[in-house]
């Protein structure tokens, strides 16, 4: 890599790392937040989902803004907003203030990921791009897995509040690196952003999640449940209708005409919904039922992190040569098997025999999956739309996690005891296997330029 490429890749990794890290560090902090600020399972769900609602909805707007007004500007706005919101989360005096601050944090985080990947795709080409995406994938997905470990250490050694301030240093470093790059924004003064579509998407998701989280408390027949549920469905339907008619949609539906883009995003929905469910359930169960400390609960996922760092880059390079279909089908299937291994967890708890095998198998499957998945989705869309393509895929992954967390009480049967833990493991495996089937049926290996040239290009005649 050139010096400029190294700087760009570092910026992209750090900016995305911040958003992914904070999305998972919260899991091990949930029991301490409950003890400090009160609230039961529903409050814990809202602390997670408030972040995912704004992140999942506004990341679409951020993708359009990134393509229209410049990746670097969007990244600066996201970094500053995320830093301010992180401080507000750390200082929150009540659960309500914490949930509101988490929503603001998610909105700022929405501006980080699309601009990061767009910087990579505009700076790297060919095999170098596949390798760069592999490196980005390894480190940013590692943030999702390492978050519980880092957060657990802060919870046990200091306070859950400090766990939300770990973003300050990477944010400051990324802002400084942005001044060192020679990359410049390309802006389009005539660009328009579909803010009405963004509002419909945000309020639609919010109403749906409210109904799903509060349903165990109020019941399906309560007007406080079926009214928000109906309103959410109507708003989301209006959002999709708006995207068909808007001059500048934040979700260009024509992108789904690409087979690999559509199948890749459906696979993302299943796989990342399963990952979010598994991460939440394991982190909370190991503390509240198995009796582990927050640090040990975070350390439980360390094998996944190690395997992801070690294997994502070579897997990305291998998938670039052999095609992504096999990897995207095999990886989720392996993770599904890893989830089923959690059924060995018993009341006589042993991490080494009951949890560690699952972590190893899941880490292997995750390393096989993530880099080919990202490369396939971005490769299915022309480079000038890489920002919105990345935004759509990241929105799908966040909404997937949003919905599985919202449905948590239904999945576990109302309580996260041993039986509920096993039910969550089965649900996780089912989602993973569904992602494997979608990839096997839907993904097609793209023909490489060299193959196309050698077999189909007419020889030049002078």
N, C-alpha and C positions, 0 to 999 in steps of 0.2 A: 504494500500500500504506500501511496505517497503521504507526505505529512498532512496535506489537506484532507485526504480520505480518512486518516487515523483520527483527526480532530472531529470530523463529521460523525464518524461511527461512535466515538466516545460520547459526543453530545447526544446522539440518538439513544444510546444505551442508558445514560444517566437520566435523561428526561423521562423515558418510559419506566425506568427502574423505580423512580419516585412514585408514579401512579400505581404500578403493580404492587409495590411493597406495602403501601398504605392500605391497599384493598384487602390484604391478607393479615397484616400485623394485628388487625382488630380482633381476629378470631380468638387468640389466646388471652386477649384482654377482657373478653366479654364477662367471664365470671367475676373479675375484680370490679368491672364497671357496674355490674348488678349489685354487688355488695356495697359499693360506695354511693351510687345514685338511686338504687332501688329498681324495681321492675322485674318481671319474670321473663319467660321465653319470648313473648311478643316484643318486649323492649329490646332484647338482644337481636331479634330479627330486624327491627327498625334501624338499629345502629348500623347494621350491615347494608340493608336495602336502601336507606336514604342516600347513601353514597352511590349505589348502583343505579338508582332511578335517574339521577341527573347525569351521571357518567354515561349510561346507556343511551339516553335520549339526546343529550347535547353533543355527544361525540360525532353525530351526523352533521350537525351545524358546523362543528370545528373542522371536519373534513372539507366542507365546502369553503369555509373561510380560509383554510390553509391553501387550497388551490387558487382561490381568488385574490387574496391579499398578501400571501407570502408565508412560508413555513416558519421563518425565524421570528417574525412578529408574533405569530400565533403562539409559538413556543415561549417567548418572553412573557406574554400575558398569562399563559397557563402556569408558568413557574412562580411568578409573583403572587398570583391569586392562590395557588396551592400553599405557598408558604404562610400567607396571612391566615388562611382557613385552618391550617394545622395548629397555629398558635391558639386560635379560638377554640378548637377541639380540646386542646390541653388544658385550657382555663375554664371549661364549661362547668357551671355550678349545679346544673340540673340535667336530667336525662333529656328533657325537651330541647334545651339549648344545645346539648351535644348532638342530638339528631339533626337539628337545623344546621349546625356547623358542618356536619358530615355531608349534608346535601350540597352546601357551598363547595366543600372540598371536592366532591365528585364533579361538579360543574367545571372547576378549574382543571381537574385531571383530564377532562374530556378534550382539552386543547393540546395535550402533550403527546399522546400516542400517534394520531394520524400525521402530525407534522414530523415526528421522529422517523417513521417509516418512509414518508415522502422524501425526506432529506437523503435517506439511503438510496432510494430508487433513482433519484435525480443525480447522484454522485457516482454510483457504481454501475457497471454494465456487465452483461454476460455472466461467466463463471464467478467473477469477483463479486457480483451482486448476490449470487446464491450463497457464497461463503459469508459475505457480510450479514445477510439476513439470518444465516445460521448462528453467527456470533451474537447478533442482536437477540435472537430468539432464546439462545441459551441463557444469557444474562437477565433478560427481562422476565422470562418464565421462572428463572431461579429466584427472582425477587418475590414472586407469588408463593414459592415454596419456603424460602428462607424467612419470610415475614413472621411466621409464628415463632421461629427460633429467636430472632432478634427481639421481637415483642415480649416473648416469655422471659428473657433475661432482664429486660427493663421492669416488667411487672414484679418479678421476684426480688430484684435487688434494689429497686427504687420505687417507682409508681407507674401505673398504667398511663398516666398523663404524659410522662416523659417518652413513652413509646411512640407518641405521635409527633414528637419533635425531632426524631432522627432524620427527617427529611431536610432539615435546614442546611446541613453541610453539602449534600449533593446538589441541592437547588442553587446554593451560592457558587459552587464549582461550575455548574452548567452555565449559569449566567456569565461567568467570567470567560469560559471557553467560547461562548457565542461572540465575544469581542475579538477572539483570536482567529476565527475562520474568515476566509476570503469569500465565502458564499454570500450572495446577495439575493434579496427577494425580488420576484417578478410580480408586479401588482397590476390588476385590471380594474380601472376606475368605473367601468360600466357594469361590474359584477353586482348581482343582487342575491341576498340570502333570504331563504324562506322562513322567516321568523314565525309565521302563522303555523306552518307545518311543525316547527320545533315545539310550539306551545301545545298543539294537539297531541303530539307524541308524548311529551313530558307529563301532561295532566292525565292522559289516557293510561299510561303506565302507572302513574301514582295511584289512580283510583282502583285499578285492578289489583295492585299490590296491597292496598289498604284492605280490600275485601278479603283477599286470601290470608293475610296475616291475622286479621281480627275475627275471621269466621269461627275459629274454635271457641272464642269468648262469647260471641253474640248469636251464632247459629245462622244457617243459610236462610231461614225464613224471616230474619230480622230485616227491617227496612234499611237499617244502617249497613247491611251487607249487600243485599241484592240491588239496591239503588246505585252505590258506587261501582258494583260489578257491571251493571248494565251501562252506566255512564262511561266507564272505562272502555268497554267493548265498542260503544258508539263512537267515542272520540278517536280510538285507534283506527276504526273503519274509515272515519272522515280523514284521518291522516293519510291513509293509503290512497283514498280518492283524490286528496289534494296533491299527492305526489304524481298522479297520472295527468293532472291538468296544470300544475304550476310551471311557469316559464323557467324557473331555476330551482328544481326540487333538491332537497337535502338527501333524499333517497332515490337516486335515478333508477327506476324500475327496469329500464332497458338493460342494465348491467346483468340482470338475472337471465338474460337470453343466452349468456355464456354457460355452457353445461358445467364446466369445472368451477366457475364462480358460484353457481347455484348449489351444486352438490357439496362444495367445500364449506359453504355457509350453513347448510343443513347439518353437516357433520359437526361443525363448530358448535351449533346449538346443543346437540346431544353431549358432546365430549366436555365442553366447558360448563354446561349445567351440572354434569356429574362431578367434575373437579371441584366446583364451588360447594356442592352438597357434601362431598367427602371431606373437604378441608374444614368446613364448619363443624360437622358432626364429630370428626376425630379430635379436633382441638378442644372442643367443649366437653366431650365424653371423658377423655383422658383426665381432665381436671375434676369435673363434678362427680363422676361415678367411679373411675379407676383410682382416684386419689393422687394423681401425679401433680407436681408443681407446674407452674406456667412454663418454666425453662425446660423441664423434661418433656412436657407436651409439645413444645416447639422442636426439641431435639428429635422427637419421634419421626419427623419428616426429613431429617438430614440425609438419609440414603437417597431419597428422590433428588435432592439438590446435587449431590455428588455425581450421580449418574447423568443428570441433565447437563451439567457442565462438561463432563467428560465426553459425552456422546453426541450432543446436538450438532456441533459443527461438522464432524465427519459424516454423520447421517445426512445432514443437509447437502454436503458435497456428493455423497453417494446417490441420493435421490435425484440430484441434478443430472447425473449420468444415466441412471436406470429408469427414471420416471417416478412420480410420487404415488401411484395407485397402490402398489404393494405395501408401502410404508404406512399410508393413511388407513388401510384396512387392517393391517397387522397390529399397529400400535394401540388403537382403542380396544381391540380384542384382548391384547395382553393386559391392558389396564382393567378390563372387565374381570379377567381372572384374578388380578390382584385384589379387586374389591371383594370378590367372593371369599378370598382367604380371611377376610375380617370376620367371617362367620365362626371362626375358631375362637374368637374372644369369648371368654366365659367369666363367671363371677369370681372364680379363682384366677385372677388376672396375672398374665406374664407377658411383658412387652416382647421379649426375645423370641418366644415361640408363637405368639398370637398376632402381633402387629408388625414386627420387623419383616417377615416374609412378604407381607402385603406391600410394605413400603418399597422393597427391592423390586418386586415385579411391576408395581405401578410406575416406579421411576424409569425402568427399562422401556415400558410402553410409552410413557410420556416423551422420552428422548427420541423414540422412533417416530412420533407423531408430529410434534409441533413445528419443526423446521420445514418439512415437506408441505404441511398444511398451509403455512404462511406463504411460502414461495408459490404454491399452486394458485392460491386466490389472487395474489398480486400479479402473477404472470398471466392470468386470464383476462386482464384489463389493460388497455393501452397506458403507457407510462405517464402521460399528461393527466390521467385521472387516478393516479396512485393514491393521492391524499384521500379522496372520497372512498376509493375501494378499501383502503385500510380502515377508514372510519366505519364503514358498513360492517366489516368483519369483526372489528372490536366491539361495535354496538351489539352485534348478535351474541358475542361471547358474554358481555356484561348482562344483557337481558336474560340470557340463559341462566346465569347465576342468580339473578334477581328473582326469577320465577321459582327455581328450585328452593331457594331460601324461604321465599314467601309460602311455599307449600310444605315447609318443614313439619309443621304440627300434624298435617294430614299424613305425611309419609311415615313419621315415627309413631303415629298413633296417640299424639298428645303429650308424650313425655319422652325425654331422651334417656331412658333407662336401657338395660341390656337388650330387651326385646326391641325397643325403638332403634337402638344402634344396629341390630341385625337387619331390621326392615330397611334402614337407610343404606346398608351395604348392598342389599339385593336391588334396591332402586338405582344405586350408582352403577352396578354391574349391567343392569338392563339398559341404561342410557348409553353406556360405553359400547355394548354390543350393537345397539341401534346405529351408533356412529360408524362402527366398522362395516355394517351392512350397506349403509348409504354410500360410503367411500368405495366399497368394492363394486357396487352397481353403477354409481354415478360418475366417478372420476375416470378420465381418460388421460393416458400419458401423452403429453404434447410431442409432436415431431420436432426434433432438433434441427436448427438451420443447416448443419452440415449434411444430415441425412436428406433433407429436402433438396439441397443443392445437388447432391451426387445422383439422386434417383430421378428427379423431376425437371431439373433445369435443362433447357435445350442448349446444346453446345453452340458457342459463338461461331458464326461463319463470316469471315472477312471477304 
